[in-house]
């Protein structure tokens, strides 16, 4: 087995990787998988995790276990079982699994896979086009997550039913699509800031972040709609999105515009947390002198001190809806009405 599996530490992830390799033909039917003890040694992971992954594959019909021998790889009879893949695209249109780098995106992928398995589907995630092409003969459909707003649809290339999931709502809805609509949450943010008499708004972001730019433009558009010509908008580019990157730009803004209260829209919840800490150090009162909202919806933000207000995308609901929709798409063989999952503004202590 390749060393690329060294990073795998959990049974479901090992199950996914082994299933992917079986579907792609890297582990052909009729050959033997490494024994549990050999896999444990190769991967450097616990025996119980390896046994659990092997048991999952055996339960799904991909392995036949014999006492004292390595499991035999087989390709089971379908019997109504669908084979589905979860994929993702980066902004250059290259197939890329970026879920592992983000708790929110991992939550989405995990929700997709869980919902599919509950509906008699075997599924895994696909990392690259080459792997996807090799797996196509056994696939029935794809849940495709378009992370940013650059359009890219793999459907014409793969010749399979593809349900596209996007985390931004577009002006034109396409069939077979699940969207996240954050506009409502951003609108609530604007109303909240205006109701608290905000005099100026600071947008904190790292580089040219597409999603944050869209939220900033929408927030400004909504506030302009209230005839607030006295509002001052300022965008500050940070060196990162952790707490430590908030202090310098926020202090510079506070010196530049002494009017209170001010509103801060931060690219990430960690950045918003840093803003809250800096504001308290500068003697500002949260919600009275400054209103801070993050944009990543981290669950742990509720337990921080102070707890950070945040715009959230319901990734778990999005994943469940995507899984159920792609099953309907495959079985009905008809285009579906686009589904919309709404974002939320969660007000906490900031």
C-alpha positions in Angstrom: 0.0 0.0 0.0 1.2 3.5 -0.8 2.6 5.8 1.8 -0.1 8.4 0.9 -2.3 6.6 3.4 0.0 7.4 6.3 -2.1 10.5 7.2 -5.3 8.5 7.7 -6.2 8.0 11.3 -9.9 7.3 11.4 -11.9 4.2 10.3 -14.4 6.1 8.0 -11.5 7.8 6.2 -9.7 4.5 5.7 -12.9 3.0 4.5 -13.3 5.8 1.9 -9.7 5.4 0.7 -9.9 1.7 0.3 -13.3 1.9 -1.4 -12.0 4.5 -3.8 -9.1 2.3 -4.7 -11.4 -0.7 -5.3 -13.6 1.3 -7.6 -10.6 2.7 -9.5 -9.2 -0.8 -10.0 -6.1 -0.2 -7.9 -7.3 -3.2 -5.9 -8.8 -5.5 -8.5 -11.5 -8.0 -7.6 -10.1 -11.4 -6.9 -6.9 -10.1 -5.2 -6.2 -10.0 -1.5 -6.1 -6.9 0.7 -3.3 -6.6 3.2 -4.1 -8.3 6.5 -5.2 -6.2 9.4 -1.9 -6.6 11.1 0.0 -5.5 8.0 -2.3 -2.5 7.4 -1.9 -1.5 11.1 1.9 -1.6 10.6 1.9 0.2 7.3 -0.5 3.0 8.4 0.7 3.4 12.0 -2.8 3.5 13.2 -4.7 1.5 15.8 -5.7 -2.1 15.2 -9.3 -1.3 16.2 -9.6 1.4 13.6 -8.3 -0.8 10.8 -10.6 -3.6 11.8 -13.6 -1.3 11.8 -12.7 -0.1 8.3 -12.3 -3.7 7.0 -15.6 -4.7 8.7 -17.4 -1.8 7.0 -16.1 -2.9 3.6 -17.0 -6.5 4.3 -20.5 -5.4 5.4 -20.9 -3.5 2.1 -19.9 -6.7 0.2 -16.4 -5.6 -1.0 -14.4 -8.0 1.1 -14.7 -11.7 2.0 -13.0 -12.5 5.2 -11.5 -15.9 5.9 -10.0 -16.9 9.3 -6.2 -16.8 9.2 -6.1 -15.2 5.7 -6.1 -11.7 4.2 -9.5 -10.5 3.1 -10.4 -11.2 -0.6 -11.5 -8.2 -2.7 -14.8 -8.6 -4.6 -17.2 -6.4 -6.5 -20.6 -7.0 -4.9 -23.9 -7.3 -6.8 -25.7 -3.9 -6.8 -29.2 -5.0 -5.7 -30.5 -1.4 -5.8 -27.3 0.1 -4.2 -26.1 3.3 -5.8 -22.4 4.2 -6.1 -21.9 7.9 -5.7 -18.9 10.2 -5.3 -18.5 13.6 -3.6 -16.2 16.0 -5.4 -15.1 19.6 -5.1 -13.6 22.3 -7.4 -11.2 25.0 -6.8 -11.5 28.4 -8.6 -9.3 27.3 -11.5 -11.7 24.5 -12.3 -9.4 21.7 -11.2 -10.9 18.9 -9.2 -9.7 19.3 -5.6 -10.8 17.9 -2.3 -10.4 20.8 0.0 -12.9 19.7 2.7 -10.2 18.3 5.0 -8.7 21.8 5.5 -11.9 23.3 6.8 -14.1 22.2 9.6 -17.2 23.7 7.8 -16.4 22.0 4.5 -15.6 18.7 6.2 -19.0 19.0 8.0 -20.6 19.3 4.6 -18.8 16.3 3.1 -19.5 14.2 6.2 -23.2 15.1 6.0 -23.3 14.1 2.4 -21.7 10.8 3.0 -23.8 10.0 6.1 -27.1 10.8 4.3 -26.1 8.7 1.3 -25.2 5.7 3.4 -28.5 6.0 5.2 -30.3 5.8 1.8 -28.6 2.5 0.7 -25.8 4.1 -1.2 -22.1 3.4 -1.2 -20.0 6.5 -1.5 -16.6 8.0 -1.3 -14.9 11.4 -2.0 -12.7 11.8 -5.2 -9.6 13.9 -5.1 -8.6 14.4 -8.7 -9.8 14.0 -12.3 -7.6 11.0 -13.0 -9.2 9.1 -10.1 -12.6 10.3 -11.1 -12.1 9.0 -14.7 -11.0 5.6 -13.4 -14.0 5.4 -11.1 -16.6 6.4 -13.7 -17.5 2.8 -14.8 -18.9 2.0 -11.4 -20.4 5.4 -10.5 -24.1 6.2 -10.8 -23.8 9.9 -9.9 -21.8 12.8 -8.3 -22.4 15.4 -5.7 -20.3 18.2 -6.9 -19.4 21.0 -4.4 -18.6 24.3 -6.1 -16.9 26.2 -3.4 -16.5 29.6 -5.0 -18.5 31.4 -7.7 -16.4 30.7 -10.8 -18.8 28.5 -12.9 -17.6 25.0 -13.6 -19.8 22.0 -14.2 -18.3 18.5 -14.7 -21.6 17.0 -16.0 -20.8 17.2 -19.7 -17.4 15.6 -19.1 -18.5 12.7 -17.0 -21.8 11.7 -18.6 -23.4 11.1 -15.3 -26.1 12.8 -13.2 -24.3 15.6 -11.3 -25.9 17.6 -8.6 -24.0 20.8 -8.1 -23.9 22.4 -4.6 -22.8 26.1 -4.3 -22.3 28.1 -1.2 -23.4 31.3 -2.9 -26.8 32.1 -4.5 -26.5 33.2 -8.2 -28.9 35.4 -10.0 -29.9 32.6 -12.4 -30.7 29.3 -10.8 -29.8 26.2 -12.8 -31.5 22.8 -12.5 -30.1 20.0 -10.4 -28.6 22.5 -7.9 -28.6 23.2 -4.2 -27.6 26.7 -3.2 -26.8 28.5 0.0 -28.4 31.9 0.1 -26.5 34.2 2.5 -28.2 37.4 1.3 -30.9 37.1 4.0 -28.2 36.7 6.7 -26.2 39.7 5.4 -29.4 41.8 5.2 -30.1 40.9 8.9 -26.6 42.0 9.7 -27.2 45.4 8.0 -30.5 45.8 9.9 -28.9 44.9 13.2 -26.0 47.4 12.7 -28.3 50.2 11.6 -30.7 49.5 14.5 -27.7 50.0 16.8 -26.8 53.3 15.2 -23.6 52.3 13.4 -21.7 55.3 12.0 -19.0 53.4 10.1 -18.2 49.9 8.8 -14.9 48.2 8.6 -14.4 45.1 6.4 -11.5 42.9 7.4 -10.3 40.4 4.9 -7.2 38.5 3.8 -6.4 39.2 0.2 -9.0 39.1 -2.5 -11.5 36.8 -0.9 -14.4 36.4 -3.3 -17.1 35.4 -0.8 -16.2 38.2 1.7 -16.1 40.7 -1.2 -19.7 39.7 -2.1 -20.9 40.0 1.5 -19.2 43.4 1.8 -20.8 44.7 -1.4 -24.2 43.5 -0.4 -23.9 45.0 3.1 -22.9 48.3 1.6 -25.7 48.2 -1.0 -28.3 47.4 1.7 -27.1 50.2 4.0 -27.0 52.6 1.0 -30.6 51.7 0.5 -31.4 53.3 3.9 -30.1 56.7 2.6 -27.2 56.6 5.1 -24.9 58.9 3.2 -23.0 59.5 6.4 -21.8 56.0 6.7 -18.0 55.5 6.1 -16.8 52.2 4.5 -13.3 51.0 4.8 -11.7 47.7 3.8 -8.5 46.6 5.5 -6.4 43.7 4.1 -4.9 41.5 6.8 -1.9 39.2 6.7 -4.0 36.2 7.9 -7.3 35.3 9.5 -6.2 34.4 13.0 -6.8 36.5 16.1 -3.3 38.1 16.0 -4.0 39.6 12.5 -6.9 41.8 13.8 -5.1 44.2 16.1 -3.2 46.4 13.8 -5.9 47.1 11.2 -8.6 47.6 13.8 -6.5 50.0 15.9 -5.6 52.0 12.7 -9.3 52.3 11.9 -10.2 53.4 15.4 -7.7 56.2 15.2 -8.8 57.2 11.7 -12.6 57.3 12.5 -13.4 58.2 16.1 -17.2 58.0 15.6 -19.1 55.4 17.6 -20.5 52.9 17.3 -18.8 51.1 14.5 -19.5 47.8 12.7 -16.9 45.2 11.8 -17.5 42.5 9.2 -14.6 40.0 9.5 -13.7 37.4 6.9 -13.4 34.7 9.6 -14.7 34.1 13.1 -11.1 33.9 14.4 -10.4 37.3 13.0 -13.6 38.5 14.6 -12.5 37.1 17.9 -9.2 39.0 17.6 -11.2 42.2 16.9 -13.3 41.6 20.1 -10.1 41.1 22.1 -8.5 44.3 20.6 -11.7 46.3 21.2 -11.8 45.3 24.9 -8.1 46.2 25.3 -8.9 49.7 23.8 -11.7 50.2 26.3 -14.6 49.8 23.9 -17.9 48.2 25.0 -19.1 45.3 22.8 -22.5 46.0 21.1 -22.4 49.6 22.4 -19.3 51.0 20.9 -18.5 48.3 18.4 -20.5 45.5 16.7 -18.4 42.6 15.3 -19.6 39.8 13.0 -17.5 36.9 11.7 -18.3 35.1 8.5 -17.4 31.4 9.0 -19.9 30.2 11.4 -17.6 28.1 13.6 -19.6 26.2 16.2 -16.9 26.8 18.8 -17.4 30.6 18.5 -20.4 30.2 20.8 -18.1 29.1 23.7 -15.4 31.8 23.3 -15.1 34.7 25.7 -16.6 36.8 24.4 -18.9 34.6 22.2 -18.6 35.9 18.6 -21.6 36.8 16.5 -21.4 35.1 13.1 -22.9 34.6 9.6 -23.3 30.9 9.1 -23.8 28.6 6.2 -25.9 25.5 7.3 -23.4 23.0 5.9 -25.0 20.0 7.6 -28.4 20.8 6.1 -26.8 21.6 2.8 -25.1 18.2 2.7 -28.2 16.3 3.7 -30.3 18.1 1.1 -27.6 17.5 -1.6 -27.5 13.7 -0.9 -31.3 13.3 -1.0 -31.5 15.4 -4.2 -28.9 13.5 -6.1 -30.7 10.2 -5.3 -34.0 11.7 -6.6 -32.1 12.9 -9.7 -30.7 9.5 -10.5 -33.9 7.5 -9.8 -36.4 9.9 -11.4 -34.0 10.7 -14.4 -35.5 14.2 -14.5 -34.2 17.6 -13.7 -35.0 18.8 -10.2 -36.2 22.2 -9.1 -33.3 24.1 -7.5 -33.2 24.0 -3.7 -32.2 26.9 -1.6 -30.8 26.6 2.0 -30.7 29.9 3.8 -27.8 31.2 5.9 -28.2 32.7 9.3 -27.0 35.6 11.4 -26.3 34.3 15.0 -26.2 37.2 17.5 -23.9 36.5 20.5 -21.9 38.8 22.7 -20.0 40.8 20.0 
